[in-house]
Amino acid sequence: MKASAIADLVGGELIGDGDVDITSVAAAATASDGEIAFFDKGEGDVGSAACVIVGRSFAGDAKGVLIRVDDPKLRSR
């Protein structure tokens, strides 16, 4: 799935290349190419994930694509 499709799905703001392919989910500390992770802290290093879902106030460093959302840990009801 493309990062842009994930951003649309979660109602997030895409920062970066929306054509990045995401094939699996991983923890932010261990994620790499093709993987998406979430990061719920306001700042810090999100690692090497291809795409990271972060809060709108995130002010850290990212090597890949970011998707900014209101709550990166939002759970369905």
N, C-alpha and C positions, 0 to 999 in steps of 0.2 A: 504494500500500500504506500502511496506517496505521502510525504509529510504534509502537503497541502490538503489532502483528503482527510487526514487526521485532524488538522487544525479546524477544518469545516465541521467535522463530526463533534468535536468538543467545544466549538464556539470560541476558539482561541485566535489570537493575533499571531500570524506567522512572521518570523524574523529570519530571513535567509532563503536558501534555495528550496522551493516547494517541490521540486522534482526528485529529491532524495528518496530512495526506496527504503522502506522500513520493513524488516522481515521478522523481527522478534523484539521482546521486551527484556530488559535487564536492569539491575541495580545501577544507579548513577556511578558508583565507584568502580564498577567492572565493565560497564557497557562499552561497545566499540562500533565499528562500521556496521551499518544495517540495523542497529538496535536503538530503541527508544527507551528513555528513562524519565522519571519525574524527580524533581528536586524541590523540596518544600521550604528551604531556608531562603532568607532574603538576599543573601550574598554568598559567594564562595566559588570554588572551582567545581564545575559539574562533570569533570572528567572528559572522556573521549567519545561519548555517545554521538551517534549520527544526528539525533534529535532529542531534545530535552523539553519536557513540559515543566514550566516554571510559573510562579506567581507573577502578577502584573508588576510588582515592585522589585523584582529580581534585579540586582545590580552587580552580578558576578561575571566571571569569565566563562565563555563557551567556545569550543572549537567547531561545533556543528550548528545545526538549525535549532532555533528556539520557538516554542509555542507558548505565548503568554496567556494565562487564564486567571480567573478570579481565585480559584482554589485548586492547586495541583493534586490534592488528595481527595477531591470530591468523590463520594461514593454514591451509587444509585440507591434509591429508597425502595 
